[in-house]
């Protein structure tokens, strides 16, 4: 069986005597229909005569292969356990309650898909299972024991530029959400803030006071976020936490933060102020534009929009990676170097 399929394909039909593969209404499966291998790119018809605008994945299916739905521009939305409210003129997929594994790039390059909901049966979801979906606005994670497998970030947010919400069923055992922002179950770690999630400039304290950490690329490409107030409970800010969050102009570091990655504020081209609570024992801010550790020997970050001059403390002997990323400084003097 070929590893790739033409983008013009509307059906794959397998003879019932084939020993290795089978098909259901033009969709390719392994012989026992436990693995959905390929949903044709041009397919736009269902498998239920009472609902031809919906394809219901067989209950025997427990896994979906990589790139199974790649390039299908007819699918408008993907439901989890059951079909929800739907536009009768659009085409949908219902995954059902049998699928446990979602592989890399399961859903990719689906230009007209606006919503994907994982079922309660899901146990393993690759963080790259949703990839390059320019119009996707919502990800739903149902109740159950699903874990998002990742060594880095939760979903590739920079490739989901229109994502407005990640919403988790309250009965999910591993994750939670507040107003479309993804957290761990106990809301101690902020995992993902959707790129197109709008936060009112008048409500900047939307992060709960239970959060102690901001995860890797959690605010990746959050263009619509203009400001936020970090909670007093915060202790750590991970690598690239605010990568390419170009709408933010001010970051205020609370007193309890003791760990900030040198790459936390990379590609924040409109960042103008970096403020630090005077009671913080690990960092301080030079004129509210430069983040320096408390021992004053390491420059962590200079606000890119600052265009003046900086005269660093004489104890400074290290410039962290990305400290001057996209900077507009007119001059900087390091007497300790």
QUITABEL-V389630 format. One record per residue. SS is DSSP state (2 for helix, 1 for strand, 0 for the rest). OMEGA is omega in degrees with one decimal (none if undefined). NEAR is the number of other C-alpha atoms within 8 Angstrom. Layout:
ss->SS omega->OMEGA near->NEAR
ss->SS omega->OMEGA near->NEAR
This chain:
ss->0 omega->-176.4 near->2
ss->0 omega->-178.9 near->4
ss->0 omega->179.2 near->4
ss->0 omega->-176.0 near->4
ss->0 omega->-179.8 near->7
ss->0 omega->-178.1 near->6
ss->0 omega->-179.6 near->8
ss->0 omega->-173.5 near->6
ss->0 omega->177.1 near->11
ss->0 omega->178.7 near->10
ss->0 omega->174.9 near->10
ss->0 omega->-175.1 near->10
ss->0 omega->-175.1 near->11
ss->0 omega->175.8 near->9
ss->0 omega->-175.8 near->6
ss->0 omega->179.9 near->5
ss->0 omega->178.7 near->4
ss->0 omega->-174.1 near->9
ss->0 omega->-171.0 near->5
ss->0 omega->-174.5 near->6
ss->1 omega->175.2 near->11
ss->1 omega->178.1 near->15
ss->1 omega->176.8 near->13
ss->1 omega->-179.5 near->9
ss->0 omega->176.8 near->8
ss->0 omega->178.6 near->12
ss->1 omega->-174.5 near->14
ss->1 omega->177.0 near->15
ss->1 omega->165.7 near->15
ss->1 omega->-171.2 near->13
ss->0 omega->-175.3 near->10
ss->0 omega->-179.9 near->9
ss->0 omega->173.4 near->12
ss->0 omega->-179.8 near->11
ss->1 omega->174.1 near->12
ss->1 omega->-174.0 near->15
ss->1 omega->-177.5 near->12
ss->1 omega->171.1 near->11
ss->0 omega->-172.3 near->12
ss->0 omega->-174.7 near->15
ss->0 omega->-177.5 near->15
ss->0 omega->-177.5 near->12
ss->0 omega->-179.7 near->12
ss->0 omega->179.0 near->9
ss->0 omega->-176.6 near->9
ss->0 omega->-179.2 near->12
ss->0 omega->177.5 near->11
ss->0 omega->-174.7 near->9
ss->0 omega->178.1 near->6
ss->0 omega->-177.8 near->4
ss->0 omega->-174.5 near->8
ss->0 omega->176.7 near->10
ss->0 omega->-179.0 near->12
ss->1 omega->172.2 near->13
ss->1 omega->179.8 near->12
ss->1 omega->179.3 near->11
ss->0 omega->-178.7 near->9
ss->0 omega->-177.4 near->7
ss->0 omega->179.6 near->8
ss->0 omega->-173.5 near->8
ss->0 omega->179.6 near->13
ss->0 omega->-179.0 near->11
ss->1 omega->176.9 near->12
ss->1 omega->-175.6 near->14
ss->0 omega->175.5 near->13
ss->0 omega->177.6 near->11
ss->0 omega->-177.7 near->11
ss->0 omega->-177.5 near->13
ss->0 omega->-175.0 near->13
ss->0 omega->171.8 near->12
ss->0 omega->179.6 near->10
ss->0 omega->-178.6 near->14
ss->0 omega->-179.5 near->11
ss->0 omega->-176.3 near->11
ss->1 omega->-178.8 near->14
ss->1 omega->-179.0 near->12
ss->1 omega->178.5 near->11
ss->1 omega->178.7 near->13
ss->1 omega->179.0 near->16
ss->0 omega->-175.5 near->15
ss->0 omega->-175.8 near->11
ss->0 omega->178.3 near->8
ss->0 omega->178.0 near->8
ss->0 omega->178.5 near->5
ss->0 omega->-174.2 near->4
ss->0 omega->174.0 near->6
ss->0 omega->-175.7 near->5
ss->0 omega->179.6 near->6
ss->0 omega->-177.1 near->5
ss->0 omega->-178.9 near->9
ss->1 omega->-174.6 near->13
ss->1 omega->172.2 near->12
ss->1 omega->170.8 near->12
ss->1 omega->-174.9 near->14
ss->0 omega->-179.7 near->15
ss->0 omega->-172.5 near->14
ss->0 omega->-179.5 near->10
ss->0 omega->-172.0 near->11
ss->0 omega->-176.8 near->14
ss->0 omega->-172.9 near->10
ss->1 omega->175.4 near->11
ss->1 omega->-171.6 near->15
ss->0 omega->178.0 near->13
ss->0 omega->174.7 near->12
ss->0 omega->175.6 near->13
ss->0 omega->179.9 near->16
ss->1 omega->-177.3 near->13
ss->1 omega->176.9 near->14
ss->0 omega->177.4 near->11
ss->0 omega->-165.3 near->14
ss->0 omega->-177.1 near->10
ss->0 omega->178.9 near->10
ss->0 omega->-174.8 near->15
ss->0 omega->-175.9 near->10
ss->1 omega->175.2 near->12
ss->1 omega->178.7 near->13
ss->1 omega->177.5 near->11
ss->1 omega->-177.1 near->13
ss->0 omega->-179.9 near->15
ss->0 omega->180.0 near->13
ss->0 omega->-175.2 near->11
ss->0 omega->176.3 near->15
ss->0 omega->-178.1 near->10
ss->1 omega->177.6 near->11
ss->1 omega->175.9 near->13
ss->1 omega->-179.5 near->11
ss->0 omega->176.7 near->13
ss->0 omega->179.9 near->10
ss->0 omega->174.0 near->15
ss->1 omega->-169.8 near->13
ss->1 omega->176.0 near->14
ss->0 omega->179.0 near->9
ss->0 omega->-168.6 near->15
ss->0 omega->-177.7 near->10
ss->0 omega->179.7 near->12
ss->0 omega->-179.3 near->14
ss->0 omega->-179.7 near->10
ss->1 omega->170.5 near->12
ss->1 omega->178.5 near->13
ss->1 omega->177.0 near->12
ss->1 omega->-172.6 near->13
ss->0 omega->173.9 near->13
ss->0 omega->179.6 near->12
ss->1 omega->-172.7 near->11
ss->0 omega->-176.6 near->11
ss->0 omega->171.9 near->13
ss->1 omega->177.1 near->8
ss->1 omega->-178.1 near->9
ss->1 omega->-178.4 near->8
ss->0 omega->171.1 near->8
ss->0 omega->-176.6 near->4
ss->0 omega->-173.7 near->5
ss->0 omega->176.7 near->12
ss->0 omega->-174.8 near->12
ss->0 omega->-179.9 near->10
ss->0 omega->-170.5 near->11
ss->2 omega->-179.2 near->12
ss->2 omega->177.2 near->8
ss->2 omega->177.4 near->9
ss->0 omega->-166.9 near->14
ss->0 omega->-179.9 near->12
ss->0 omega->-178.7 near->10
ss->0 omega->-178.2 near->15
ss->0 omega->-177.0 near->12
ss->1 omega->168.0 near->13
ss->1 omega->-171.3 near->13
ss->1 omega->-174.0 near->15
ss->1 omega->174.8 near->13
ss->0 omega->-178.2 near->10
ss->0 omega->-179.3 near->6
ss->0 omega->177.7 near->7
ss->1 omega->-172.6 near->15
ss->0 omega->-173.1 near->9
ss->0 omega->-174.4 near->9
ss->1 omega->175.6 near->11
ss->1 omega->176.8 near->15
ss->1 omega->173.1 near->11
ss->1 omega->179.4 near->8
ss->0 omega->174.3 near->6
ss->0 omega->177.5 near->12
ss->1 omega->-174.4 near->14
ss->1 omega->176.9 near->15
ss->1 omega->167.9 near->15
ss->1 omega->-172.9 near->12
ss->0 omega->-176.2 near->10
ss->0 omega->179.1 near->9
ss->0 omega->172.4 near->11
ss->0 omega->-179.8 near->11
ss->1 omega->174.1 near->12
ss->1 omega->-172.1 near->15
ss->1 omega->-176.4 near->14
ss->1 omega->174.7 near->13
ss->0 omega->-174.9 near->14
ss->0 omega->-175.8 near->14
ss->0 omega->-176.2 near->17
ss->0 omega->177.5 near->11
ss->0 omega->-179.4 near->13
ss->0 omega->174.9 near->7
ss->0 omega->-178.7 near->9
ss->0 omega->177.5 near->6
ss->0 omega->-179.7 near->7
ss->0 omega->-179.9 near->4
ss->0 omega->-176.5 near->8
ss->0 omega->-177.9 near->10
ss->0 omega->-177.1 near->9
ss->0 omega->178.4 near->7
ss->0 omega->-176.7 near->8
ss->0 omega->-176.7 near->8
ss->0 omega->174.5 near->8
ss->0 omega->-173.8 near->8
ss->0 omega->177.2 near->14
ss->0 omega->-179.4 near->10
ss->1 omega->172.6 near->12
ss->1 omega->-170.2 near->13
ss->0 omega->-179.9 near->14
ss->0 omega->179.3 near->11
ss->0 omega->-178.2 near->14
ss->0 omega->-179.4 near->15
ss->0 omega->-178.9 near->13
ss->0 omega->175.1 near->15
ss->0 omega->176.8 near->13
ss->0 omega->-174.1 near->16
ss->0 omega->-173.2 near->11
ss->0 omega->178.4 near->10
ss->0 omega->-176.2 near->12
ss->0 omega->179.5 near->10
ss->0 omega->175.4 near->11
ss->0 omega->178.7 near->12
ss->0 omega->-180.0 near->10
ss->0 omega->-175.0 near->10
ss->0 omega->179.6 near->11
ss->0 omega->-180.0 near->8
ss->0 omega->-172.2 near->9
ss->0 omega->178.8 near->13
ss->0 omega->-173.1 near->10
ss->1 omega->176.3 near->11
ss->1 omega->-170.3 near->12
ss->0 omega->177.3 near->13
ss->0 omega->173.2 near->11
ss->0 omega->-176.3 near->14
ss->0 omega->-178.1 near->16
ss->0 omega->-176.8 near->15
ss->0 omega->174.7 near->14
ss->0 omega->175.0 near->12
ss->0 omega->-166.8 near->14
ss->0 omega->-178.9 near->13
ss->0 omega->-174.1 near->13
ss->0 omega->179.9 near->13
ss->0 omega->-177.4 near->11
ss->1 omega->171.6 near->11
ss->1 omega->177.3 near->12
ss->1 omega->-176.6 near->10
ss->1 omega->-179.9 near->10
ss->0 omega->-173.4 near->12
ss->0 omega->-173.2 near->11
ss->0 omega->-177.0 near->10
ss->0 omega->-179.8 near->12
ss->0 omega->-178.4 near->9
ss->1 omega->176.5 near->7
ss->1 omega->177.5 near->9
ss->0 omega->176.7 near->9
ss->0 omega->-179.4 near->12
ss->0 omega->-174.4 near->10
ss->0 omega->-171.2 near->13
ss->0 omega->-178.9 near->11
ss->0 omega->176.3 near->11
ss->0 omega->174.0 near->10
ss->0 omega->-167.7 near->15
ss->0 omega->-179.0 near->10
ss->0 omega->178.3 near->10
ss->0 omega->-175.0 near->15
ss->0 omega->-177.4 near->11
ss->1 omega->171.2 near->12
ss->1 omega->-176.4 near->16
ss->1 omega->-179.9 near->13
ss->1 omega->176.4 near->14
ss->0 omega->-178.3 near->10
ss->0 omega->-178.8 near->6
ss->0 omega->178.7 near->5
ss->0 omega->-175.6 near->12
ss->0 omega->-174.5 near->8
ss->0 omega->-177.7 near->9
ss->1 omega->170.4 near->11
ss->1 omega->-177.3 near->13
ss->1 omega->175.1 near->12
ss->1 omega->178.5 near->8
ss->0 omega->179.0 near->5
ss->0 omega->179.0 near->10
ss->0 omega->-178.3 near->13
ss->1 omega->178.7 near->14
ss->1 omega->-177.4 near->16
ss->1 omega->177.1 near->14
ss->1 omega->-171.2 near->12
ss->0 omega->178.5 near->9
ss->0 omega->177.5 near->7
ss->0 omega->177.5 near->10
ss->0 omega->-178.1 near->12
ss->1 omega->176.6 near->12
ss->1 omega->-175.2 near->15
ss->1 omega->-176.2 near->14
ss->1 omega->170.9 near->13
ss->1 omega->179.3 near->13
ss->0 omega->-175.0 near->12
ss->0 omega->-175.5 near->16
ss->0 omega->179.0 near->11
ss->0 omega->-173.5 near->12
ss->0 omega->-178.2 near->9
ss->0 omega->-178.8 near->7
ss->1 omega->177.6 near->8
ss->1 omega->173.8 near->8
ss->1 omega->-172.5 near->7
ss->0 omega->176.5 near->9
ss->0 omega->-176.4 near->10
ss->0 omega->-179.7 near->7
ss->0 omega->-176.2 near->9
ss->0 omega->179.7 near->14
ss->0 omega->-179.1 near->9
ss->1 omega->173.0 near->8
ss->1 omega->-177.5 near->8
ss->0 omega->174.3 near->10
ss->0 omega->177.1 near->8
ss->0 omega->-177.7 near->10
ss->0 omega->-176.9 near->11
ss->0 omega->-178.2 near->9
ss->0 omega->178.2 near->8
ss->0 omega->-175.4 near->8
ss->0 omega->178.2 near->12
ss->0 omega->179.6 near->8
ss->0 omega->174.5 near->12
ss->0 omega->176.7 near->7
ss->1 omega->177.5 near->7
ss->1 omega->-176.4 near->9
ss->1 omega->-179.6 near->7
ss->0 omega->-177.9 near->11
ss->0 omega->-177.5 near->9
ss->0 omega->-177.2 near->8
ss->0 omega->none near->6
